[in-house]
Amino acid sequence: MTKEQIIYIKEGKNDWCCRIDIKEPSSKGWRMKVTIEELEEGLAELEMEKEKPCPDL
């Protein structure tokens, strides 16, 4: 049995989508598998955009 959960990270006009696969193994408890590399890349880009001066709208 495999469940899929989607977490949306919203930062300003950019929407980051991080897919988390939740699997229930034969052993007790839940096992979560996350693509940390992709999440870190997205957060790194957000940090770079935060450092930029905000344009006047």
PyMOL Python script that loads the backbone (N, CA, C, O; Angstrom):
from pymol import cmd

cmd.read_pdbstr("""\
ATOM      1  N   MET A   1       0.848  -1.201   0.000  1.00  0.00           N
ATOM      2  CA  MET A   1       0.000   0.000   0.000  1.00  0.00           C
ATOM      3  C   MET A   1       0.881   1.248   0.000  1.00  0.00           C
ATOM      4  O   MET A   1       1.725   1.430   0.878  1.00  0.00           O
ATOM      5  N   THR A   2       0.672   2.090  -0.987  1.00  0.00           N
ATOM      6  CA  THR A   2       1.478   3.297  -1.098  1.00  0.00           C
ATOM      7  C   THR A   2       0.582   4.526  -1.130  1.00  0.00           C
ATOM      8  O   THR A   2      -0.354   4.609  -1.925  1.00  0.00           O
ATOM      9  N   LYS A   3       0.880   5.467  -0.267  1.00  0.00           N
ATOM     10  CA  LYS A   3       0.129   6.726  -0.265  1.00  0.00           C
ATOM     11  C   LYS A   3       1.043   7.832  -0.759  1.00  0.00           C
ATOM     12  O   LYS A   3       2.257   7.788  -0.564  1.00  0.00           O
ATOM     13  N   GLU A   4       0.448   8.818  -1.397  1.00  0.00           N
ATOM     14  CA  GLU A   4       1.246   9.936  -1.903  1.00  0.00           C
ATOM     15  C   GLU A   4       0.698  11.237  -1.339  1.00  0.00           C
ATOM     16  O   GLU A   4      -0.504  11.500  -1.399  1.00  0.00           O
ATOM     17  N   GLN A   5       1.584  12.035  -0.799  1.00  0.00           N
ATOM     18  CA  GLN A   5       1.169  13.308  -0.208  1.00  0.00           C
ATOM     19  C   GLN A   5       1.931  14.435  -0.885  1.00  0.00           C
ATOM     20  O   GLN A   5       3.139  14.335  -1.103  1.00  0.00           O
ATOM     21  N   ILE A   6       1.227  15.498  -1.213  1.00  0.00           N
ATOM     22  CA  ILE A   6       1.862  16.643  -1.874  1.00  0.00           C
ATOM     23  C   ILE A   6       1.848  17.842  -0.942  1.00  0.00           C
ATOM     24  O   ILE A   6       0.801  18.229  -0.422  1.00  0.00           O
ATOM     25  N   ILE A   7       3.007  18.418  -0.741  1.00  0.00           N
ATOM     26  CA  ILE A   7       3.122  19.596   0.112  1.00  0.00           C
ATOM     27  C   ILE A   7       3.467  20.800  -0.759  1.00  0.00           C
ATOM     28  O   ILE A   7       4.425  20.760  -1.531  1.00  0.00           O
ATOM     29  N   TYR A   8       2.688  21.865  -0.633  1.00  0.00           N
ATOM     30  CA  TYR A   8       2.953  23.071  -1.405  1.00  0.00           C
ATOM     31  C   TYR A   8       3.642  24.111  -0.536  1.00  0.00           C
ATOM     32  O   TYR A   8       3.175  24.438   0.555  1.00  0.00           O
ATOM     33  N   ILE A   9       4.755  24.623  -1.035  1.00  0.00           N
ATOM     34  CA  ILE A   9       5.467  25.678  -0.317  1.00  0.00           C
ATOM     35  C   ILE A   9       5.297  26.964  -1.118  1.00  0.00           C
ATOM     36  O   ILE A   9       5.800  27.077  -2.236  1.00  0.00           O
ATOM     37  N   LYS A  10       4.586  27.932  -0.544  1.00  0.00           N
ATOM     38  CA  LYS A  10       4.331  29.170  -1.274  1.00  0.00           C
ATOM     39  C   LYS A  10       5.208  30.290  -0.745  1.00  0.00           C
ATOM     40  O   LYS A  10       5.243  30.559   0.455  1.00  0.00           O
ATOM     41  N   GLU A  11       5.909  30.932  -1.651  1.00  0.00           N
ATOM     42  CA  GLU A  11       6.782  32.052  -1.286  1.00  0.00           C
ATOM     43  C   GLU A  11       6.555  33.145  -2.326  1.00  0.00           C
ATOM     44  O   GLU A  11       7.127  33.102  -3.415  1.00  0.00           O
ATOM     45  N   GLY A  12       5.726  34.113  -1.988  1.00  0.00           N
ATOM     46  CA  GLY A  12       5.447  35.188  -2.928  1.00  0.00           C
ATOM     47  C   GLY A  12       4.686  34.667  -4.133  1.00  0.00           C
ATOM     48  O   GLY A  12       3.673  33.985  -3.981  1.00  0.00           O
ATOM     49  N   LYS A  13       5.167  34.983  -5.330  1.00  0.00           N
ATOM     50  CA  LYS A  13       4.482  34.549  -6.548  1.00  0.00           C
ATOM     51  C   LYS A  13       4.942  33.161  -6.990  1.00  0.00           C
ATOM     52  O   LYS A  13       4.376  32.589  -7.921  1.00  0.00           O
ATOM     53  N   ASN A  14       5.963  32.619  -6.329  1.00  0.00           N
ATOM     54  CA  ASN A  14       6.487  31.309  -6.713  1.00  0.00           C
ATOM     55  C   ASN A  14       5.870  30.211  -5.855  1.00  0.00           C
ATOM     56  O   ASN A  14       5.835  30.316  -4.629  1.00  0.00           O
ATOM     57  N   ASP A  15       5.384  29.163  -6.506  1.00  0.00           N
ATOM     58  CA  ASP A  15       4.823  28.027  -5.780  1.00  0.00           C
ATOM     59  C   ASP A  15       5.739  26.827  -5.970  1.00  0.00           C
ATOM     60  O   ASP A  15       5.973  26.384  -7.095  1.00  0.00           O
ATOM     61  N   TRP A  16       6.250  26.308  -4.870  1.00  0.00           N
ATOM     62  CA  TRP A  16       7.123  25.142  -4.937  1.00  0.00           C
ATOM     63  C   TRP A  16       6.321  23.911  -4.559  1.00  0.00           C
ATOM     64  O   TRP A  16       5.617  23.909  -3.549  1.00  0.00           O
ATOM     65  N   CYS A  17       6.424  22.869  -5.360  1.00  0.00           N
ATOM     66  CA  CYS A  17       5.697  21.634  -5.086  1.00  0.00           C
ATOM     67  C   CYS A  17       6.693  20.540  -4.714  1.00  0.00           C
ATOM     68  O   CYS A  17       7.597  20.227  -5.489  1.00  0.00           O
ATOM     69  N   CYS A  18       6.527  19.968  -3.545  1.00  0.00           N
ATOM     70  CA  CYS A  18       7.420  18.901  -3.093  1.00  0.00           C
ATOM     71  C   CYS A  18       6.607  17.634  -2.898  1.00  0.00           C
ATOM     72  O   CYS A  18       5.678  17.603  -2.090  1.00  0.00           O
ATOM     73  N   ARG A  19       6.956  16.584  -3.640  1.00  0.00           N
ATOM     74  CA  ARG A  19       6.216  15.336  -3.536  1.00  0.00           C
ATOM     75  C   ARG A  19       6.850  14.446  -2.489  1.00  0.00           C
ATOM     76  O   ARG A  19       8.059  14.215  -2.508  1.00  0.00           O
ATOM     77  N   ILE A  20       6.035  13.948  -1.576  1.00  0.00           N
ATOM     78  CA  ILE A  20       6.533  13.056  -0.533  1.00  0.00           C
ATOM     79  C   ILE A  20       5.830  11.713  -0.662  1.00  0.00           C
ATOM     80  O   ILE A  20       4.602  11.635  -0.607  1.00  0.00           O
ATOM     81  N   ASP A  21       6.614  10.662  -0.835  1.00  0.00           N
ATOM     82  CA  ASP A  21       6.041   9.328  -0.909  1.00  0.00           C
ATOM     83  C   ASP A  21       6.008   8.723   0.483  1.00  0.00           C
ATOM     84  O   ASP A  21       7.040   8.588   1.139  1.00  0.00           O
ATOM     85  N   ILE A  22       4.813   8.362   0.926  1.00  0.00           N
ATOM     86  CA  ILE A  22       4.678   7.752   2.247  1.00  0.00           C
ATOM     87  C   ILE A  22       4.367   6.274   2.065  1.00  0.00           C
ATOM     88  O   ILE A  22       3.343   5.913   1.485  1.00  0.00           O
ATOM     89  N   LYS A  23       5.251   5.425   2.561  1.00  0.00           N
ATOM     90  CA  LYS A  23       5.051   3.981   2.436  1.00  0.00           C
ATOM     91  C   LYS A  23       4.965   3.348   3.816  1.00  0.00           C
ATOM     92  O   LYS A  23       5.641   3.770   4.754  1.00  0.00           O
ATOM     93  N   GLU A  24       4.121   2.328   3.922  1.00  0.00           N
ATOM     94  CA  GLU A  24       3.984   1.625   5.191  1.00  0.00           C
ATOM     95  C   GLU A  24       4.620   0.246   5.053  1.00  0.00           C
ATOM     96  O   GLU A  24       4.012  -0.647   4.462  1.00  0.00           O
ATOM     97  N   PRO A  25       5.823   0.051   5.581  1.00  0.00           N
ATOM     98  CA  PRO A  25       6.523  -1.234   5.472  1.00  0.00           C
ATOM     99  C   PRO A  25       5.914  -2.276   6.400  1.00  0.00           C
ATOM    100  O   PRO A  25       5.021  -1.972   7.191  1.00  0.00           O
ATOM    101  N   SER A  26       6.408  -3.516   6.294  1.00  0.00           N
ATOM    102  CA  SER A  26       5.895  -4.595   7.140  1.00  0.00           C
ATOM    103  C   SER A  26       6.234  -4.335   8.609  1.00  0.00           C
ATOM    104  O   SER A  26       5.516  -4.780   9.503  1.00  0.00           O
ATOM    105  N   SER A  27       7.319  -3.621   8.850  1.00  0.00           N
ATOM    106  CA  SER A  27       7.691  -3.296  10.231  1.00  0.00           C
ATOM    107  C   SER A  27       6.784  -2.190  10.757  1.00  0.00           C
ATOM    108  O   SER A  27       6.076  -1.542   9.985  1.00  0.00           O
ATOM    109  N   LYS A  28       6.807  -1.975  12.063  1.00  0.00           N
ATOM    110  CA  LYS A  28       5.936  -0.966  12.671  1.00  0.00           C
ATOM    111  C   LYS A  28       6.388   0.443  12.309  1.00  0.00           C
ATOM    112  O   LYS A  28       7.564   0.683  12.036  1.00  0.00           O
ATOM    113  N   GLY A  29       5.440   1.364  12.311  1.00  0.00           N
ATOM    114  CA  GLY A  29       5.772   2.764  12.025  1.00  0.00           C
ATOM    115  C   GLY A  29       5.638   3.111  10.554  1.00  0.00           C
ATOM    116  O   GLY A  29       5.361   2.256   9.713  1.00  0.00           O
ATOM    117  N   TRP A  30       5.842   4.385  10.268  1.00  0.00           N
ATOM    118  CA  TRP A  30       5.755   4.885   8.898  1.00  0.00           C
ATOM    119  C   TRP A  30       7.149   5.180   8.360  1.00  0.00           C
ATOM    120  O   TRP A  30       8.056   5.563   9.099  1.00  0.00           O
ATOM    121  N   ARG A  31       7.291   4.994   7.067  1.00  0.00           N
ATOM    122  CA  ARG A  31       8.568   5.282   6.422  1.00  0.00           C
ATOM    123  C   ARG A  31       8.341   6.390   5.397  1.00  0.00           C
ATOM    124  O   ARG A  31       7.524   6.243   4.488  1.00  0.00           O
ATOM    125  N   MET A  32       9.057   7.486   5.546  1.00  0.00           N
ATOM    126  CA  MET A  32       8.882   8.614   4.628  1.00  0.00           C
ATOM    127  C   MET A  32      10.111   8.764   3.740  1.00  0.00           C
ATOM    128  O   MET A  32      11.250   8.763   4.207  1.00  0.00           O
ATOM    129  N   LYS A  33       9.844   8.891   2.456  1.00  0.00           N
ATOM    130  CA  LYS A  33      10.933   9.028   1.488  1.00  0.00           C
ATOM    131  C   LYS A  33      10.796  10.392   0.816  1.00  0.00           C
ATOM    132  O   LYS A  33       9.823  10.650   0.108  1.00  0.00           O
ATOM    133  N   VAL A  34      11.762  11.246   1.040  1.00  0.00           N
ATOM    134  CA  VAL A  34      11.688  12.607   0.510  1.00  0.00           C
ATOM    135  C   VAL A  34      12.906  12.886  -0.364  1.00  0.00           C
ATOM    136  O   VAL A  34      14.025  12.481  -0.052  1.00  0.00           O
ATOM    137  N   THR A  35      12.659  13.578  -1.450  1.00  0.00           N
ATOM    138  CA  THR A  35      13.777  13.978  -2.302  1.00  0.00           C
ATOM    139  C   THR A  35      14.360  15.260  -1.725  1.00  0.00           C
ATOM    140  O   THR A  35      13.978  16.364  -2.114  1.00  0.00           O
ATOM    141  N   ILE A  36      15.286  15.099  -0.794  1.00  0.00           N
ATOM    142  CA  ILE A  36      15.862  16.238  -0.076  1.00  0.00           C
ATOM    143  C   ILE A  36      16.630  17.155  -1.030  1.00  0.00           C
ATOM    144  O   ILE A  36      16.588  18.378  -0.896  1.00  0.00           O
ATOM    145  N   GLU A  37      17.333  16.553  -1.996  1.00  0.00           N
ATOM    146  CA  GLU A  37      18.141  17.365  -2.908  1.00  0.00           C
ATOM    147  C   GLU A  37      17.265  18.371  -3.647  1.00  0.00           C
ATOM    148  O   GLU A  37      17.615  19.547  -3.742  1.00  0.00           O
ATOM    149  N   GLU A  38      16.125  17.912  -4.174  1.00  0.00           N
ATOM    150  CA  GLU A  38      15.254  18.810  -4.926  1.00  0.00           C
ATOM    151  C   GLU A  38      14.686  19.898  -4.024  1.00  0.00           C
ATOM    152  O   GLU A  38      14.561  21.051  -4.437  1.00  0.00           O
ATOM    153  N   LEU A  39      14.342  19.531  -2.793  1.00  0.00           N
ATOM    154  CA  LEU A  39      13.790  20.509  -1.857  1.00  0.00           C
ATOM    155  C   LEU A  39      14.833  21.567  -1.511  1.00  0.00           C
ATOM    156  O   LEU A  39      14.520  22.756  -1.447  1.00  0.00           O
ATOM    157  N   GLU A  40      16.078  21.130  -1.287  1.00  0.00           N
ATOM    158  CA  GLU A  40      17.147  22.073  -0.947  1.00  0.00           C
ATOM    159  C   GLU A  40      17.430  23.010  -2.116  1.00  0.00           C
ATOM    160  O   GLU A  40      17.702  24.194  -1.917  1.00  0.00           O
ATOM    161  N   GLU A  41      17.366  22.473  -3.350  1.00  0.00           N
ATOM    162  CA  GLU A  41      17.600  23.323  -4.520  1.00  0.00           C
ATOM    163  C   GLU A  41      16.538  24.412  -4.599  1.00  0.00           C
ATOM    164  O   GLU A  41      16.845  25.567  -4.891  1.00  0.00           O
ATOM    165  N   GLY A  42      15.289  24.039  -4.339  1.00  0.00           N
ATOM    166  CA  GLY A  42      14.198  25.010  -4.378  1.00  0.00           C
ATOM    167  C   GLY A  42      14.363  26.067  -3.309  1.00  0.00           C
ATOM    168  O   GLY A  42      14.170  27.254  -3.570  1.00  0.00           O
ATOM    169  N   LEU A  43      14.720  25.643  -2.100  1.00  0.00           N
ATOM    170  CA  LEU A  43      14.903  26.597  -1.002  1.00  0.00           C
ATOM    171  C   LEU A  43      16.091  27.512  -1.277  1.00  0.00           C
ATOM    172  O   LEU A  43      16.062  28.688  -0.917  1.00  0.00           O
ATOM    173  N   ALA A  44      17.132  26.984  -1.909  1.00  0.00           N
ATOM    174  CA  ALA A  44      18.309  27.793  -2.227  1.00  0.00           C
ATOM    175  C   ALA A  44      17.920  28.904  -3.201  1.00  0.00           C
ATOM    176  O   ALA A  44      18.373  30.041  -3.069  1.00  0.00           O
ATOM    177  N   GLU A  45      17.071  28.562  -4.187  1.00  0.00           N
ATOM    178  CA  GLU A  45      16.632  29.575  -5.143  1.00  0.00           C
ATOM    179  C   GLU A  45      15.774  30.624  -4.446  1.00  0.00           C
ATOM    180  O   GLU A  45      15.849  31.808  -4.776  1.00  0.00           O
ATOM    181  N   LEU A  46      14.958  30.196  -3.484  1.00  0.00           N
ATOM    182  CA  LEU A  46      14.134  31.154  -2.740  1.00  0.00           C
ATOM    183  C   LEU A  46      15.020  32.114  -1.962  1.00  0.00           C
ATOM    184  O   LEU A  46      14.757  33.316  -1.927  1.00  0.00           O
ATOM    185  N   GLU A  47      16.072  31.586  -1.338  1.00  0.00           N
ATOM    186  CA  GLU A  47      16.984  32.434  -0.563  1.00  0.00           C
ATOM    187  C   GLU A  47      17.654  33.462  -1.469  1.00  0.00           C
ATOM    188  O   GLU A  47      17.812  34.620  -1.081  1.00  0.00           O
ATOM    189  N   MET A  48      18.052  33.045  -2.680  1.00  0.00           N
ATOM    190  CA  MET A  48      18.701  33.974  -3.601  1.00  0.00           C
ATOM    191  C   MET A  48      17.742  35.094  -3.994  1.00  0.00           C
ATOM    192  O   MET A  48      18.141  36.251  -4.123  1.00  0.00           O
ATOM    193  N   GLU A  49      16.455  34.730  -4.184  1.00  0.00           N
ATOM    194  CA  GLU A  49      15.485  35.749  -4.572  1.00  0.00           C
ATOM    195  C   GLU A  49      15.205  36.702  -3.415  1.00  0.00           C
ATOM    196  O   GLU A  49      14.927  37.880  -3.639  1.00  0.00           O
ATOM    197  N   LYS A  50      15.275  36.207  -2.183  1.00  0.00           N
ATOM    198  CA  LYS A  50      15.042  37.063  -1.023  1.00  0.00           C
ATOM    199  C   LYS A  50      16.122  38.135  -0.919  1.00  0.00           C
ATOM    200  O   LYS A  50      15.857  39.254  -0.479  1.00  0.00           O
ATOM    201  N   GLU A  51      17.347  37.785  -1.330  1.00  0.00           N
ATOM    202  CA  GLU A  51      18.461  38.722  -1.218  1.00  0.00           C
ATOM    203  C   GLU A  51      18.362  39.846  -2.247  1.00  0.00           C
ATOM    204  O   GLU A  51      18.964  40.906  -2.073  1.00  0.00           O
ATOM    205  N   LYS A  52      17.598  39.615  -3.321  1.00  0.00           N
ATOM    206  CA  LYS A  52      17.443  40.656  -4.335  1.00  0.00           C
ATOM    207  C   LYS A  52      16.557  41.775  -3.797  1.00  0.00           C
ATOM    208  O   LYS A  52      15.623  41.506  -3.042  1.00  0.00           O
ATOM    209  N   PRO A  53      16.829  43.010  -4.168  1.00  0.00           N
ATOM    210  CA  PRO A  53      15.965  44.125  -3.743  1.00  0.00           C
ATOM    211  C   PRO A  53      14.591  43.992  -4.386  1.00  0.00           C
ATOM    212  O   PRO A  53      14.479  43.638  -5.560  1.00  0.00           O
ATOM    213  N   CYS A  54      13.562  44.274  -3.621  1.00  0.00           N
ATOM    214  CA  CYS A  54      12.199  44.161  -4.129  1.00  0.00           C
ATOM    215  C   CYS A  54      11.905  45.326  -5.073  1.00  0.00           C
ATOM    216  O   CYS A  54      12.143  46.482  -4.723  1.00  0.00           O
ATOM    217  N   PRO A  55      11.390  45.030  -6.262  1.00  0.00           N
ATOM    218  CA  PRO A  55      11.054  46.109  -7.211  1.00  0.00           C
ATOM    219  C   PRO A  55       9.803  46.842  -6.752  1.00  0.00           C
ATOM    220  O   PRO A  55       8.928  46.258  -6.113  1.00  0.00           O
ATOM    221  N   ASP A  56       9.726  48.123  -7.083  1.00  0.00           N
ATOM    222  CA  ASP A  56       8.545  48.907  -6.722  1.00  0.00           C
ATOM    223  C   ASP A  56       7.413  48.568  -7.683  1.00  0.00           C
ATOM    224  O   ASP A  56       7.574  48.652  -8.901  1.00  0.00           O
ATOM    225  N   LEU A  57       6.289  48.191  -7.136  1.00  0.00           N
ATOM    226  CA  LEU A  57       5.148  47.843  -7.987  1.00  0.00           C
ATOM    227  C   LEU A  57       4.304  49.068  -8.275  1.00  0.00           C
ATOM    228  O   LEU A  57       3.297  48.973  -8.977  1.00  0.00           O
TER     229      LEU A  57
END
""", "prot")
cmd.dss("prot")
cmd.show_as("cartoon", "prot")
cmd.util.cbc("prot")
cmd.orient("prot")
